[in-house]
Amino acid sequence: MRLKSKSFAVMFLLLSLNAFAAKPIVIEGGFEVTVFDEVPGREMGVELFDGPMTKEQRLAFMPGGKAPAAVNVFVVKAGGKTYLIDAGFGNAVKDKRVDPSKIDVVLITHAHGDHIGGLLKEDGAVNFAKPPVFISKPESAYWLDPKTQNSDLAKNVAKAYGERYKKFAFGDTLAPGIVAVDAAGHTPGHTAFLIGTGKQKLLIAADFLHAAALQFPNPEESASFDVDKKKSAEARKKLMQMCVDNGWLIGGMHIPGGVGTVKGNGKGGFEFKPWQ
Ligand SMILES: [Zn+2]
C-alpha cells in the first residue's frame, strides 16, 4: 500500500512536471512560446568539457561529474502562424507533442543531430510535409561542404527538403518579431532567434551552452564538440550580455526547462534563474 501511494506520488509529480513544461510563456507582442524537452533527465558529463578550468575546478559546479541538461525544441505561435525552432531528435513528433501538420515554418539553429534529426523519418522521408525549413547560409555552407565530416544527416536533410530547404543571413527578420542573431562558434553558422516586438523579448540562444550549472558562472568553458571553442566562448558571453543589457529572457536547447532570466554574478560570470 505504501509503495503504491509512493508510485502514485511519483506519477503525479511527473504529470505535473509535464504540464508545467508545456505551459506557454507569453512574450510581448502576442508570442506564445512552449518548450518541449525531448530527453527529460538528460545529463552532461564533466569529461565533455576541456576549457581552461581543471577537472577539479569543474567538479565543484558538476557534483558527481554531471550537470542536468535537456534536449529542447521550441514552438512559437504568433500572428496566426506556428513556428518550430529546431526539430530535436524527433521524439516530440513521435510522441505527438508536436504535430507536423500544424507547423507553418521550421527554423533551425544549427545542423547537429539533436537539432535536425527530427526533420527526417527513420527511412529518410521528410517528417514535415509542407513547411519551409530555414537554416543560416554559413551553417548550410559548412555542412554541405564535401570536406565536412559527419555531415550525412545535414546533406540528407537538404536533399529531402529540396526547394523547401531555405537559407537566411544573420540579421534577417524571418517573420514579424523573429530575427536571426549571429551566434557562430558552436558551429560556423550557429544561430540564435530573438523573439518579440515589445521591450520584453526572448533570445533563444540554442547551444550557446551545454551544462548550465558550469557554463553560466564560467562562460569561458567550452565543450569538446564546439567546432570553434574560442569563438563559442565569445558568443556565449556576447549572447548572455545582450540579455542582461536589454532585460531579455534567455532560452537554450540544453537548459532544463528551456527559459529563464540571466544577470551578472559580479565575478565575470553569469547567474541563471529558471522562468516561473
Ligand atoms: Zn545540441
py3Dmol code that shows the C-alpha trace and the ligand (Angstrom):
import py3Dmol

protein = """\
ATOM      1  CA  MET A   1       0.000   0.000   0.000  1.00  0.00           C
ATOM      2  CA  ARG A   2       2.792   2.297   0.939  1.00  0.00           C
ATOM      3  CA  LEU A   3       4.653   1.524  -2.265  1.00  0.00           C
ATOM      4  CA  LYS A   4       1.507   2.076  -4.240  1.00  0.00           C
ATOM      5  CA  SER A   5       0.891   5.547  -2.851  1.00  0.00           C
ATOM      6  CA  LYS A   6       4.543   6.363  -3.432  1.00  0.00           C
ATOM      7  CA  SER A   7       4.295   5.394  -7.076  1.00  0.00           C
ATOM      8  CA  PHE A   8       1.114   7.468  -7.377  1.00  0.00           C
ATOM      9  CA  ALA A   9       3.004  10.382  -5.887  1.00  0.00           C
ATOM     10  CA  VAL A  10       5.803   9.913  -8.424  1.00  0.00           C
ATOM     11  CA  MET A  11       3.281   9.659 -11.234  1.00  0.00           C
ATOM     12  CA  PHE A  12       1.555  12.822 -10.062  1.00  0.00           C
ATOM     13  CA  LEU A  13       4.898  14.611  -9.878  1.00  0.00           C
ATOM     14  CA  LEU A  14       5.799  13.521 -13.416  1.00  0.00           C
ATOM     15  CA  LEU A  15       2.380  14.573 -14.719  1.00  0.00           C
ATOM     16  CA  SER A  16       2.618  17.961 -13.070  1.00  0.00           C
ATOM     17  CA  LEU A  17       6.185  18.432 -14.348  1.00  0.00           C
ATOM     18  CA  ASN A  18       4.937  17.640 -17.820  1.00  0.00           C
ATOM     19  CA  ALA A  19       2.060  20.085 -17.520  1.00  0.00           C
ATOM     20  CA  PHE A  20       4.463  22.710 -16.220  1.00  0.00           C
ATOM     21  CA  ALA A  21       6.868  22.185 -19.118  1.00  0.00           C
ATOM     22  CA  ALA A  22       4.111  22.530 -21.690  1.00  0.00           C
ATOM     23  CA  LYS A  23       2.714  25.784 -20.300  1.00  0.00           C
ATOM     24  CA  PRO A  24       3.359  28.573 -22.812  1.00  0.00           C
ATOM     25  CA  ILE A  25       5.482  31.581 -21.940  1.00  0.00           C
ATOM     26  CA  VAL A  26       3.901  34.771 -23.243  1.00  0.00           C
ATOM     27  CA  ILE A  27       6.248  37.300 -24.823  1.00  0.00           C
ATOM     28  CA  GLU A  28       5.223  40.892 -25.529  1.00  0.00           C
ATOM     29  CA  GLY A  29       3.702  41.275 -28.982  1.00  0.00           C
ATOM     30  CA  GLY A  30       1.446  38.223 -28.805  1.00  0.00           C
ATOM     31  CA  PHE A  31       4.070  35.477 -28.876  1.00  0.00           C
ATOM     32  CA  GLU A  32       3.307  32.194 -27.143  1.00  0.00           C
ATOM     33  CA  VAL A  33       6.393  30.074 -26.614  1.00  0.00           C
ATOM     34  CA  THR A  34       6.231  26.444 -25.499  1.00  0.00           C
ATOM     35  CA  VAL A  35       9.267  24.329 -24.651  1.00  0.00           C
ATOM     36  CA  PHE A  36       9.218  20.572 -25.189  1.00  0.00           C
ATOM     37  CA  ASP A  37      12.060  18.601 -23.633  1.00  0.00           C
ATOM     38  CA  GLU A  38      12.715  15.547 -25.802  1.00  0.00           C
ATOM     39  CA  VAL A  39      15.069  13.863 -23.345  1.00  0.00           C
ATOM     40  CA  PRO A  40      13.983  14.762 -19.798  1.00  0.00           C
ATOM     41  CA  GLY A  41      16.575  13.924 -17.183  1.00  0.00           C
ATOM     42  CA  ARG A  42      19.468  14.164 -19.635  1.00  0.00           C
ATOM     43  CA  GLU A  43      22.833  14.935 -18.059  1.00  0.00           C
ATOM     44  CA  MET A  44      26.093  16.310 -19.405  1.00  0.00           C
ATOM     45  CA  GLY A  45      29.301  14.704 -18.183  1.00  0.00           C
ATOM     46  CA  VAL A  46      32.343  16.606 -16.947  1.00  0.00           C
ATOM     47  CA  GLU A  47      34.515  14.765 -19.499  1.00  0.00           C
ATOM     48  CA  LEU A  48      32.785  16.699 -22.328  1.00  0.00           C
ATOM     49  CA  PHE A  49      34.433  19.937 -21.219  1.00  0.00           C
ATOM     50  CA  ASP A  50      38.011  20.873 -21.897  1.00  0.00           C
ATOM     51  CA  GLY A  51      38.080  24.625 -21.473  1.00  0.00           C
ATOM     52  CA  PRO A  52      40.622  26.498 -19.361  1.00  0.00           C
ATOM     53  CA  MET A  53      39.442  25.114 -15.971  1.00  0.00           C
ATOM     54  CA  THR A  54      40.887  21.962 -14.446  1.00  0.00           C
ATOM     55  CA  LYS A  55      38.690  18.923 -13.945  1.00  0.00           C
ATOM     56  CA  GLU A  56      38.722  19.521 -10.169  1.00  0.00           C
ATOM     57  CA  GLN A  57      37.511  23.088 -10.655  1.00  0.00           C
ATOM     58  CA  ARG A  58      34.764  21.860 -12.987  1.00  0.00           C
ATOM     59  CA  LEU A  59      33.618  19.224 -10.498  1.00  0.00           C
ATOM     60  CA  ALA A  60      32.784  21.975  -7.995  1.00  0.00           C
ATOM     61  CA  PHE A  61      29.996  23.020 -10.413  1.00  0.00           C
ATOM     62  CA  MET A  62      29.115  19.489 -11.532  1.00  0.00           C
ATOM     63  CA  PRO A  63      28.665  17.326  -8.435  1.00  0.00           C
ATOM     64  CA  GLY A  64      29.355  13.695  -9.268  1.00  0.00           C
ATOM     65  CA  GLY A  65      30.721  14.806 -12.640  1.00  0.00           C
ATOM     66  CA  LYS A  66      27.255  15.524 -14.073  1.00  0.00           C
ATOM     67  CA  ALA A  67      25.107  18.566 -14.810  1.00  0.00           C
ATOM     68  CA  PRO A  68      21.355  18.438 -15.555  1.00  0.00           C
ATOM     69  CA  ALA A  69      20.581  19.125 -19.212  1.00  0.00           C
ATOM     70  CA  ALA A  70      17.787  18.687 -21.762  1.00  0.00           C
ATOM     71  CA  VAL A  71      17.115  18.454 -25.493  1.00  0.00           C
ATOM     72  CA  ASN A  72      14.541  21.186 -26.083  1.00  0.00           C
ATOM     73  CA  VAL A  73      12.530  22.152 -29.101  1.00  0.00           C
ATOM     74  CA  PHE A  74      10.591  25.429 -29.060  1.00  0.00           C
ATOM     75  CA  VAL A  75       7.175  26.061 -30.571  1.00  0.00           C
ATOM     76  CA  VAL A  76       6.366  29.747 -31.119  1.00  0.00           C
ATOM     77  CA  LYS A  77       2.836  30.867 -32.001  1.00  0.00           C
ATOM     78  CA  ALA A  78       2.419  34.390 -33.332  1.00  0.00           C
ATOM     79  CA  GLY A  79       0.301  36.231 -35.885  1.00  0.00           C
ATOM     80  CA  GLY A  80      -1.775  33.139 -36.638  1.00  0.00           C
ATOM     81  CA  LYS A  81       1.314  31.090 -37.519  1.00  0.00           C
ATOM     82  CA  THR A  82       3.180  28.337 -35.699  1.00  0.00           C
ATOM     83  CA  TYR A  83       6.957  28.173 -35.852  1.00  0.00           C
ATOM     84  CA  LEU A  84       9.053  25.203 -34.757  1.00  0.00           C
ATOM     85  CA  ILE A  85      12.554  26.132 -33.633  1.00  0.00           C
ATOM     86  CA  ASP A  86      14.701  23.010 -34.059  1.00  0.00           C
ATOM     87  CA  ALA A  87      13.332  19.542 -34.648  1.00  0.00           C
ATOM     88  CA  GLY A  88      15.336  17.801 -31.920  1.00  0.00           C
ATOM     89  CA  PHE A  89      15.881  14.065 -32.319  1.00  0.00           C
ATOM     90  CA  GLY A  90      12.240  13.741 -33.405  1.00  0.00           C
ATOM     91  CA  ASN A  91      10.878  12.453 -30.088  1.00  0.00           C
ATOM     92  CA  ALA A  92       8.391  15.335 -29.791  1.00  0.00           C
ATOM     93  CA  VAL A  93       6.917  14.386 -33.185  1.00  0.00           C
ATOM     94  CA  LYS A  94       6.917  10.675 -32.318  1.00  0.00           C
ATOM     95  CA  ASP A  95       5.098  11.177 -29.024  1.00  0.00           C
ATOM     96  CA  LYS A  96       2.720  13.688 -30.708  1.00  0.00           C
ATOM     97  CA  ARG A  97       3.601  16.702 -28.588  1.00  0.00           C
ATOM     98  CA  VAL A  98       4.472  18.396 -31.887  1.00  0.00           C
ATOM     99  CA  ASP A  99       2.087  17.825 -34.810  1.00  0.00           C
ATOM    100  CA  PRO A 100       3.987  18.409 -38.104  1.00  0.00           C
ATOM    101  CA  SER A 101       0.740  19.295 -39.918  1.00  0.00           C
ATOM    102  CA  LYS A 102       0.296  22.294 -37.573  1.00  0.00           C
ATOM    103  CA  ILE A 103       3.762  23.764 -38.190  1.00  0.00           C
ATOM    104  CA  ASP A 104       3.936  26.609 -40.737  1.00  0.00           C
ATOM    105  CA  VAL A 105       7.682  27.298 -40.636  1.00  0.00           C
ATOM    106  CA  VAL A 106      10.671  25.375 -39.261  1.00  0.00           C
ATOM    107  CA  LEU A 107      13.690  27.396 -38.102  1.00  0.00           C
ATOM    108  CA  ILE A 108      16.958  25.564 -37.466  1.00  0.00           C
ATOM    109  CA  THR A 109      19.671  26.879 -35.125  1.00  0.00           C
ATOM    110  CA  HIS A 110      22.381  24.523 -36.430  1.00  0.00           C
ATOM    111  CA  ALA A 111      22.755  21.139 -38.080  1.00  0.00           C
ATOM    112  CA  HIS A 112      23.764  18.784 -35.259  1.00  0.00           C
ATOM    113  CA  GLY A 113      21.744  15.572 -34.970  1.00  0.00           C
ATOM    114  CA  ASP A 114      19.917  16.610 -31.798  1.00  0.00           C
ATOM    115  CA  HIS A 115      18.546  19.636 -33.689  1.00  0.00           C
ATOM    116  CA  ILE A 116      17.797  18.346 -37.201  1.00  0.00           C
ATOM    117  CA  GLY A 117      17.325  14.608 -36.542  1.00  0.00           C
ATOM    118  CA  GLY A 118      13.576  15.160 -36.220  1.00  0.00           C
ATOM    119  CA  LEU A 119      13.323  16.587 -39.745  1.00  0.00           C
ATOM    120  CA  LEU A 120      13.551  13.088 -41.221  1.00  0.00           C
ATOM    121  CA  LYS A 121      11.811   9.805 -40.508  1.00  0.00           C
ATOM    122  CA  GLU A 122      13.884   6.680 -39.970  1.00  0.00           C
ATOM    123  CA  ASP A 123      13.510   5.762 -43.661  1.00  0.00           C
ATOM    124  CA  GLY A 124      14.856   9.188 -44.715  1.00  0.00           C
ATOM    125  CA  ALA A 125      11.479  10.661 -45.751  1.00  0.00           C
ATOM    126  CA  VAL A 126      10.525  14.133 -44.521  1.00  0.00           C
ATOM    127  CA  ASN A 127       8.650  14.463 -41.224  1.00  0.00           C
ATOM    128  CA  PHE A 128       7.244  17.860 -42.249  1.00  0.00           C
ATOM    129  CA  ALA A 129       5.275  17.678 -45.496  1.00  0.00           C
ATOM    130  CA  LYS A 130       4.545  21.371 -46.054  1.00  0.00           C
ATOM    131  CA  PRO A 131       6.625  23.987 -44.216  1.00  0.00           C
ATOM    132  CA  PRO A 132       9.835  25.607 -45.381  1.00  0.00           C
ATOM    133  CA  VAL A 133      12.927  24.754 -43.319  1.00  0.00           C
ATOM    134  CA  PHE A 134      15.240  27.717 -42.733  1.00  0.00           C
ATOM    135  CA  ILE A 135      18.941  27.480 -41.847  1.00  0.00           C
ATOM    136  CA  SER A 136      21.684  30.122 -41.896  1.00  0.00           C
ATOM    137  CA  LYS A 137      23.857  30.480 -45.000  1.00  0.00           C
ATOM    138  CA  PRO A 138      27.172  29.820 -43.192  1.00  0.00           C
ATOM    139  CA  GLU A 139      25.690  26.777 -41.417  1.00  0.00           C
ATOM    140  CA  SER A 140      24.433  25.322 -44.671  1.00  0.00           C
ATOM    141  CA  ALA A 141      27.722  26.043 -46.475  1.00  0.00           C
ATOM    142  CA  TYR A 142      29.717  24.292 -43.731  1.00  0.00           C
ATOM    143  CA  TRP A 143      27.638  21.097 -43.649  1.00  0.00           C
ATOM    144  CA  LEU A 144      27.113  20.814 -47.395  1.00  0.00           C
ATOM    145  CA  ASP A 145      30.871  21.103 -47.969  1.00  0.00           C
ATOM    146  CA  PRO A 146      32.088  17.666 -49.141  1.00  0.00           C
ATOM    147  CA  LYS A 147      35.073  18.020 -46.758  1.00  0.00           C
ATOM    148  CA  THR A 148      32.941  18.321 -43.593  1.00  0.00           C
ATOM    149  CA  GLN A 149      32.973  15.130 -41.517  1.00  0.00           C
ATOM    150  CA  ASN A 150      29.832  13.522 -40.056  1.00  0.00           C
ATOM    151  CA  SER A 151      27.627  15.584 -42.333  1.00  0.00           C
ATOM    152  CA  ASP A 152      25.456  12.856 -43.923  1.00  0.00           C
ATOM    153  CA  LEU A 153      22.371  13.851 -41.931  1.00  0.00           C
ATOM    154  CA  ALA A 154      22.670  17.551 -42.885  1.00  0.00           C
ATOM    155  CA  LYS A 155      23.210  16.616 -46.548  1.00  0.00           C
ATOM    156  CA  ASN A 156      20.230  14.230 -46.465  1.00  0.00           C
ATOM    157  CA  VAL A 157      18.022  16.956 -44.957  1.00  0.00           C
ATOM    158  CA  ALA A 158      18.977  19.447 -47.698  1.00  0.00           C
ATOM    159  CA  LYS A 159      18.263  16.834 -50.356  1.00  0.00           C
ATOM    160  CA  ALA A 160      14.990  15.576 -48.852  1.00  0.00           C
ATOM    161  CA  TYR A 161      13.538  19.082 -48.419  1.00  0.00           C
ATOM    162  CA  GLY A 162      14.705  20.275 -51.858  1.00  0.00           C
ATOM    163  CA  GLU A 163      13.051  23.603 -52.685  1.00  0.00           C
ATOM    164  CA  ARG A 164      11.696  23.931 -49.134  1.00  0.00           C
ATOM    165  CA  TYR A 165      15.289  23.997 -47.772  1.00  0.00           C
ATOM    166  CA  LYS A 166      15.855  27.748 -47.439  1.00  0.00           C
ATOM    167  CA  LYS A 167      18.712  29.924 -46.229  1.00  0.00           C
ATOM    168  CA  PHE A 168      18.861  33.188 -44.305  1.00  0.00           C
ATOM    169  CA  ALA A 169      21.597  35.648 -43.342  1.00  0.00           C
ATOM    170  CA  PHE A 170      22.373  36.781 -39.791  1.00  0.00           C
ATOM    171  CA  GLY A 171      20.293  39.861 -39.041  1.00  0.00           C
ATOM    172  CA  ASP A 172      17.411  38.788 -41.286  1.00  0.00           C
ATOM    173  CA  THR A 173      13.866  39.232 -39.987  1.00  0.00           C
ATOM    174  CA  LEU A 174      12.307  35.831 -40.679  1.00  0.00           C
ATOM    175  CA  ALA A 175       8.817  36.817 -39.551  1.00  0.00           C
ATOM    176  CA  PRO A 176       7.443  39.867 -37.731  1.00  0.00           C
ATOM    177  CA  GLY A 177       9.239  39.696 -34.362  1.00  0.00           C
ATOM    178  CA  ILE A 178      11.581  36.804 -35.209  1.00  0.00           C
ATOM    179  CA  VAL A 179      15.145  37.870 -36.029  1.00  0.00           C
ATOM    180  CA  ALA A 180      18.196  35.660 -36.736  1.00  0.00           C
ATOM    181  CA  VAL A 181      21.124  36.593 -34.476  1.00  0.00           C
ATOM    182  CA  ASP A 182      24.753  35.641 -35.162  1.00  0.00           C
ATOM    183  CA  ALA A 183      25.742  33.060 -32.530  1.00  0.00           C
ATOM    184  CA  ALA A 184      28.544  31.395 -34.520  1.00  0.00           C
ATOM    185  CA  GLY A 185      31.143  29.420 -32.589  1.00  0.00           C
ATOM    186  CA  HIS A 186      29.486  26.191 -31.503  1.00  0.00           C
ATOM    187  CA  THR A 187      29.127  25.631 -35.265  1.00  0.00           C
ATOM    188  CA  PRO A 188      30.106  28.038 -38.082  1.00  0.00           C
ATOM    189  CA  GLY A 189      26.528  29.220 -38.713  1.00  0.00           C
ATOM    190  CA  HIS A 190      25.068  28.682 -35.247  1.00  0.00           C
ATOM    191  CA  THR A 191      22.044  30.984 -34.910  1.00  0.00           C
ATOM    192  CA  ALA A 192      20.042  32.433 -32.034  1.00  0.00           C
ATOM    193  CA  PHE A 193      16.488  33.658 -32.644  1.00  0.00           C
ATOM    194  CA  LEU A 194      15.242  36.836 -30.998  1.00  0.00           C
ATOM    195  CA  ILE A 195      11.504  36.642 -30.340  1.00  0.00           C
ATOM    196  CA  GLY A 196       9.157  39.553 -29.608  1.00  0.00           C
ATOM    197  CA  THR A 197       8.183  43.025 -30.758  1.00  0.00           C
ATOM    198  CA  GLY A 198       7.995  44.812 -27.406  1.00  0.00           C
ATOM    199  CA  LYS A 199      10.612  45.637 -24.795  1.00  0.00           C
ATOM    200  CA  GLN A 200      10.429  42.189 -23.206  1.00  0.00           C
ATOM    201  CA  LYS A 201      11.938  39.697 -25.632  1.00  0.00           C
ATOM    202  CA  LEU A 202      13.242  36.130 -25.556  1.00  0.00           C
ATOM    203  CA  LEU A 203      16.592  35.217 -27.080  1.00  0.00           C
ATOM    204  CA  ILE A 204      16.519  31.525 -27.987  1.00  0.00           C
ATOM    205  CA  ALA A 205      20.277  31.059 -27.911  1.00  0.00           C
ATOM    206  CA  ALA A 206      20.315  27.368 -28.861  1.00  0.00           C
ATOM    207  CA  ASP A 207      23.625  25.654 -27.964  1.00  0.00           C
ATOM    208  CA  PHE A 208      25.359  28.707 -26.523  1.00  0.00           C
ATOM    209  CA  LEU A 209      25.998  26.320 -23.614  1.00  0.00           C
ATOM    210  CA  HIS A 210      25.516  22.644 -22.756  1.00  0.00           C
ATOM    211  CA  ALA A 211      25.940  22.462 -18.977  1.00  0.00           C
ATOM    212  CA  ALA A 212      24.106  25.425 -17.451  1.00  0.00           C
ATOM    213  CA  ALA A 213      25.444  24.764 -13.941  1.00  0.00           C
ATOM    214  CA  LEU A 214      29.037  25.009 -15.188  1.00  0.00           C
ATOM    215  CA  GLN A 215      28.888  27.479 -18.068  1.00  0.00           C
ATOM    216  CA  PHE A 216      26.657  30.304 -16.772  1.00  0.00           C
ATOM    217  CA  PRO A 217      29.166  31.064 -13.990  1.00  0.00           C
ATOM    218  CA  ASN A 218      32.155  30.086 -16.157  1.00  0.00           C
ATOM    219  CA  PRO A 219      31.367  31.206 -19.712  1.00  0.00           C
ATOM    220  CA  GLU A 220      34.941  30.666 -20.889  1.00  0.00           C
ATOM    221  CA  GLU A 221      34.435  26.905 -20.557  1.00  0.00           C
ATOM    222  CA  SER A 222      33.743  25.265 -23.922  1.00  0.00           C
ATOM    223  CA  ALA A 223      32.685  21.730 -24.783  1.00  0.00           C
ATOM    224  CA  SER A 224      34.779  19.320 -26.818  1.00  0.00           C
ATOM    225  CA  PHE A 225      32.120  19.354 -29.554  1.00  0.00           C
ATOM    226  CA  ASP A 226      32.155  23.162 -30.008  1.00  0.00           C
ATOM    227  CA  VAL A 227      33.583  23.461 -33.538  1.00  0.00           C
ATOM    228  CA  ASP A 228      35.482  26.656 -32.601  1.00  0.00           C
ATOM    229  CA  LYS A 229      35.960  26.711 -28.825  1.00  0.00           C
ATOM    230  CA  LYS A 230      37.325  30.251 -28.578  1.00  0.00           C
ATOM    231  CA  LYS A 231      34.551  31.676 -30.739  1.00  0.00           C
ATOM    232  CA  SER A 232      31.967  29.618 -28.871  1.00  0.00           C
ATOM    233  CA  ALA A 233      33.115  31.156 -25.551  1.00  0.00           C
ATOM    234  CA  GLU A 234      32.983  34.652 -27.067  1.00  0.00           C
ATOM    235  CA  ALA A 235      29.479  34.023 -28.443  1.00  0.00           C
ATOM    236  CA  ARG A 236      28.338  32.630 -25.082  1.00  0.00           C
ATOM    237  CA  LYS A 237      29.440  35.783 -23.275  1.00  0.00           C
ATOM    238  CA  LYS A 238      28.086  38.095 -26.005  1.00  0.00           C
ATOM    239  CA  LEU A 239      24.616  36.464 -26.062  1.00  0.00           C
ATOM    240  CA  MET A 240      24.280  36.416 -22.272  1.00  0.00           C
ATOM    241  CA  GLN A 241      25.437  40.049 -22.030  1.00  0.00           C
ATOM    242  CA  MET A 242      22.866  41.063 -24.680  1.00  0.00           C
ATOM    243  CA  CYS A 243      20.163  39.536 -22.481  1.00  0.00           C
ATOM    244  CA  VAL A 244      21.499  41.249 -19.341  1.00  0.00           C
ATOM    245  CA  ASP A 245      21.791  44.657 -21.055  1.00  0.00           C
ATOM    246  CA  ASN A 246      18.326  44.511 -22.640  1.00  0.00           C
ATOM    247  CA  GLY A 247      16.457  42.655 -19.903  1.00  0.00           C
ATOM    248  CA  TRP A 248      15.601  39.822 -22.319  1.00  0.00           C
ATOM    249  CA  LEU A 249      14.822  36.290 -21.248  1.00  0.00           C
ATOM    250  CA  ILE A 250      17.305  33.674 -22.404  1.00  0.00           C
ATOM    251  CA  GLY A 251      16.460  30.267 -23.831  1.00  0.00           C
ATOM    252  CA  GLY A 252      18.628  27.279 -24.633  1.00  0.00           C
ATOM    253  CA  MET A 253      18.175  23.861 -26.178  1.00  0.00           C
ATOM    254  CA  HIS A 254      20.113  22.150 -23.386  1.00  0.00           C
ATOM    255  CA  ILE A 255      18.882  24.183 -20.388  1.00  0.00           C
ATOM    256  CA  PRO A 256      16.483  22.185 -18.191  1.00  0.00           C
ATOM    257  CA  GLY A 257      13.130  23.996 -18.519  1.00  0.00           C
ATOM    258  CA  GLY A 258      14.458  25.896 -21.513  1.00  0.00           C
ATOM    259  CA  VAL A 259      13.944  29.531 -20.450  1.00  0.00           C
ATOM    260  CA  GLY A 260      14.970  31.870 -17.657  1.00  0.00           C
ATOM    261  CA  THR A 261      16.439  35.190 -16.651  1.00  0.00           C
ATOM    262  CA  VAL A 262      20.158  35.946 -16.576  1.00  0.00           C
ATOM    263  CA  LYS A 263      22.218  38.510 -14.704  1.00  0.00           C
ATOM    264  CA  GLY A 264      25.896  39.117 -13.986  1.00  0.00           C
ATOM    265  CA  ASN A 265      27.286  37.327 -10.917  1.00  0.00           C
ATOM    266  CA  GLY A 266      29.847  40.050 -10.150  1.00  0.00           C
ATOM    267  CA  LYS A 267      32.726  37.628 -10.792  1.00  0.00           C
ATOM    268  CA  GLY A 268      32.878  37.843 -14.573  1.00  0.00           C
ATOM    269  CA  GLY A 269      30.275  35.122 -14.970  1.00  0.00           C
ATOM    270  CA  PHE A 270      26.508  34.941 -15.042  1.00  0.00           C
ATOM    271  CA  GLU A 271      23.660  33.713 -12.896  1.00  0.00           C
ATOM    272  CA  PHE A 272      20.621  31.964 -14.366  1.00  0.00           C
ATOM    273  CA  LYS A 273      17.182  31.706 -12.838  1.00  0.00           C
ATOM    274  CA  PRO A 274      14.615  29.371 -14.423  1.00  0.00           C
ATOM    275  CA  TRP A 275      11.428  31.097 -15.584  1.00  0.00           C
ATOM    276  CA  GLN A 276       8.484  30.904 -13.092  1.00  0.00           C
TER     277      GLN A 276
END
"""
ligand_1 = """\
1
ZN
Zn 22.730 20.402 -29.205
"""
view = py3Dmol.view(width=600, height=400)
view.addModel(protein, "pdb")
view.setStyle({"model": 0}, {"cartoon": {"style": "trace"}})
view.addModel(ligand_1, "xyz")
view.setStyle({"model": 1}, {"stick": {}})
view.zoomTo()
view.show()
